[in-house]
């Protein structure tokens, strides 16, 4: 019973932590950059963007596609932050009033989101905790930022003040980006008001990414391209795919161990009840009816093991989910603690699969009963 329970505990934890960590990292990638991005086609993308201009009619067509929930304009501009004697390279991500703050508000450590509804430039920015620590910046501090131009033009100098500090634990974001007013980036790049660096598109279901990307690409001008979050972060998504393989290996190992344990347990039950089997056969019982007795007894053990395994496994996952007892290194795993994703469908499937496989594996050992002779079994000691 405890062998079954231990196997279920390990499988539940492996499934919940693997899916939780994968989903948390994927949500950070898509939350910061959208599920799909429309940008000017660049064979070798850099932080310096070429502008795109999407007309209202085309924008409305994309917005009306089934599954598209939000579209926002953004533009990036690389620069160097200077704070007293400290320097740090960073990327100013310009956003406007259409920006969806839902993702960032959950990671804000201090301050508030930006109010970008005005017609004038907003000098407020939201900076990451990592950049703030490196530059000794705090909430409401002012700093300068230099933007390089083509020689012989001197760098452009702009002043900003810290309106918020965020921390996603995703180093590629935290070490590079600060959020500011899109109008600043447009002015720095000398772009028109209707231009942007790229469009970020959010979907109701990330499984639709490839389908919607192909649909959007078909209606875009030839010089523009639509790329999924996976295409923009291919190596990271390939690493996340390994989670599925790891989970599958753990599940297979645990089911094999549980199957072997139950088979051995049934054989032991049969050996301990050899005399009883002989007496039942002598009284006229059929092999099938005797086998059913032992299979039901084994099923009872499986049920008890599943019950305790689910109670302990789900309980441990809930403790981690609400209290974050186990911490991780963000520089390696992109999260600061083990994430949990308890999916009811997965739990039902896991338990049902375990029951079916274990019961199926008990059929063969139960055939031992058919080879027991009543005469020898009654004398068996």
N, C-alpha and C positions, 0 to 999 in steps of 0.2 A: 504493500500500500504506500509506504513512504518512498519507495523507488519511483512509483508513478507520480506521487506528489512532487518529488524533487525535479523530475523531468518536466512536469507542467510548469513549475515555478521558473525554471531556467528558460523554457520556451516563451512564456509570457513576458519575462523581463527582456529577453533578446528581441522579441517582436516589438514591444512597446518602446524600448530605448532606440532601436535601429530606425523604426519609422519616425519616432519623435525627433531624433537628431537630423535625419534627412529632411523632414518637413520644415523644421525650424530654419535650416540653412537655405533651403529653396525659397522660403517665404522672405528671407532677408534679401536674396538676390532679386526676386521679382518685385518686392516691396520698394526697393530703392530705384530700380531701373525699368519696372514694368515687365509684362510678359512678352511684349513685342516692341521693337523700336523701329521707327522709320527714319532713315538718315540718308545723307548724300553718299552715293556709292564711292568707297575708298578701298583700293586694293590693299593698302597698308594703313589701317586706322591709327590715328594718333589722338592726343588730347586736343589738338587744334582742329576744329571742325570747319567744314564748308557748309554754308547756309542752305536750308531748304525752304521752299515756299509752297505751302499747301493751301489751295483755295477753299473757300467756304463750302462749295458744293461737294468737293472731294472729301473734305473733312466730315461733312454730314453723311455722306455715303458710308464712310468707314464707321462712324458712330452708330449708324443704323444696322450694322452687321450683327446678327444674332450672337450673343455671348460677349460682346464688347460692352464694358461697363463704364470706362472712363478713358479720356484722352487728355494729355497735358503737354504743353510746349516747355522745352528746357534748352539751355545752351551752356556749354562749358568753356572756361578760360583758365589756362594754367598760369600761375604766378608764384611769387615769392613773398611770404609774410615776414615782416620785420617788426620785432618787438624789442626795443632797446638794443642790446648787443646780440640778440638771438635771431637766427634766420631759419626758415623752414619752407620747402616747396609744398604747394597745395594747389587744388583745383577748385575754382569758384563755380559752383553749379547754380546757374540762374534759373529761377522759377517765377511764375506769375500767380495771379489770383485764382487760376484754375487748378493749381497744384493740390493734390490730395494729401492732406497732412496726417491721415489715419496711421500710416506706417511710422512716421517719425515721432508722433506724439507718444507712442508707447515706449520710445527709447530716450525721450528727453529726460536728462538728469536735473537740469535747472532751466529756468526761464520759460518762455512761451514760443509758440509758432509765430511766423512773421505775418504782419498785415500788409499785403501788397495790392490793396484795392485802389490806392491813391494814384494820381497822375504823375506825381513827383517821384524822384529817386528815393528809395529807402536804403539807408546806409547800414541797416541792421543785418547781421548774419547769424547763422547757427553753426557753431564750430564743434568739432568732435572733442571728446574728453582727452584723447591721445594728443591731438595738436595743441589743445589748451595747456596740458601738462608740460609739453616740450617747450612751449613759448611762455610759460608762467602767466597765462591769461586766466582771468576770472570773469564771472558774469558782470556785464556793463562796462568792461574795460574797452579802451580804444586801441586800435593798431593800424599799421600801414601795410599796404600790399602793392608790390611792383609787378607790372605786366610787361614782358619783353616784346619789343617790336623789331621789325626788320631794320638792319643797319642802313644808314647811320642814325636812324631815329633813336632818341633816348627812351628808356623805359617809362611807361605811364605809372603815375603814383596815385593811388586811391586810399581813402581812409574809411575804416569801418568800425562798428562797435558791436560787441558780443551781446546778442539778445537771448541766446540760448545755448546750452551745451548738451550734446547727445552722445550716446555710447551704444553701439550695436554689437560690439565684440567681434565684428567682422573687419579684420585688419585692412583689407583692400578698400573699405569705405572709411574706416576711422582714421587711417593714416594719411588720407589724401583729400577728402572732400569737406567743404563748408558750403552751406546753402545761403544764397543771397537773392537780390532782386534781379530778375531777368533783364530789366531795362539797363542795368549796369553793363552786363555782358554785351548787349546789343550795341551800346554806345562804344564800348572798348573795341568791338570788332567792326564798327561802322556799318552795321546792318540796318535794314529797314524794320519798321515796327511789326510787319506781318511775317518776318522771317524768324527762324529758330535753328538751333543746332540739330535737334532731332525731336521727334514726337515719341512719347512713351504711352503705350496702350495697355490697359488692364482688362483682363478677362474674368468672367464669372467662374470659369473652370480652367485650370492650367493644362488639362489634357487636350484643350482645344488649340493650343499654341501653334502646332504645325499646320492644322487645317486653316486657321484664320490667317496665318502668315502667307500661305499660298493664295488665299482669296484676296488679301490686301495687295500682295505683290502684282497680281494680275491687273489691278486698276491704277497702279502708280505710274507716273512718267518714267521713261526708261533710265533716266539718270539717278533715280532714287531706288533704294533697296529697303526691304523689310526683313528683319532678323529676329529670331526668337531669343529668349534669355539663354537658352541652351547653346545656341550658336555663338553668342557673345561671351559665354563662359564655359566653353566645351570641356576643358580639363577638369574644372570643378564638378561639373555634372557627371563626368565619367567616374570621378572619385565617389560621388554619391551613389552611382549605380552599383558600386562594390558592396554597399550596405545590403542590397537585396541578396547578393551571393552569400555574404556572411550569415545573414539570417537563415537562408535556406540550408546552409551547411549545419548550423546549430540545430535546426529543427530535425534534420535527417538523423544526426547523431543521437539526439535525445529520444526520438521515436524508436530507433534501433535498440538503444539501451533498454527502454521501457518494454519493448517487445521481448527481448531476451530474458529480462527479469520476470515477466509474466509467464513465459513458457516454462522457465525453471520452477516458478512458484506452483504452477499447475501440476508439473511432474511430481513435486514434493507432496502436494495434496493427494495425488493418486497413490503414491507409495505409502503414505501414512494411513490410507483407507483401503489397502489391498484386501484385508479380511472382510470388510464391509461389502466391497465389490463382489467378492466370492459368494457371500451369503445372499446378496440380492440376486445374483445370477442363478444360484441354486433354488431360490424361491420363484424363479421364472421371469425376472426382469429382463427386458431387452437391453442390448448394448446402447442403443440410441437414448433411451430414457435415463440410463446411468450417466452417459456423457453429458446430458442436459443438466443433471444435478451439479456436476463439477464445473461446467461452463457458467452456470448461474452463480456458483460460489466465487469463481474468478471474476465474473462481472461485478459482483458486490465489492470485491477488493478494488477493482478499477474505479468504480463509482466513488468509493470513499477516498481513494487517492486523488481523483479529480477534484472532489469537493475541497479537501484541505489544500491541494495545490493551487486552486483558483483563489481561495481565501487569502493564503499567504502571498502568492504572486501579485494579485491585484492590490493587496494591502501595501506591499513594498513599493509598487509603482505609484500609488496615491500619495504615500509619504514623500517620495521624491518629487512628485508633481507639485505638491503644496508647500513643501518645506525646503526643497533644493539641497538635500543633505550631501549629495556627491557632486563635487566641483570638477571642472575641466579646465585645461589650459586654452584660453581663447586663441592664442597664436597658432595652435595646432588644429583645434576642432571648431573654431569660429563661434563657439558658444561658451559661456562661463560655467554652466552646469548641465548635467545630463537632462535632456528633454524627454518627455513622456508623451506618447500618443496611444491611448487605450481605445481601440476600435472594437465596438461590440460585435460587428460581423466577423472580424478576424478571430476574436475570442471564441465565438460559437463554432466557427470553422475548425479552429485548433482543437477544441474539445471533441467535436464530432469525429474528426479525423483520427485522433488518438484512440477513441473508443473502437472505431471500426477496425483500425489496423491491429490493435491489441487483441480484439475478439477473433479476428481472422487468423492471427498467429497462434491462437489457442486450439484451433480445430485440429491441427496435425498432432500435437501432443496428446489430445484426448483420444486418439485412435489406439493409444497404449491399452486402454480399457478393453478393447475388443480382443486383445491377445492374452488377457488374463484368464487362466483356467480356474473354474470354481473349486475343484478339488485341491489344487495346489494353493490357491489363494486362502482357503479356509485354514489350511495348515501353516500359512505364511506367518513368520514371527520375526 
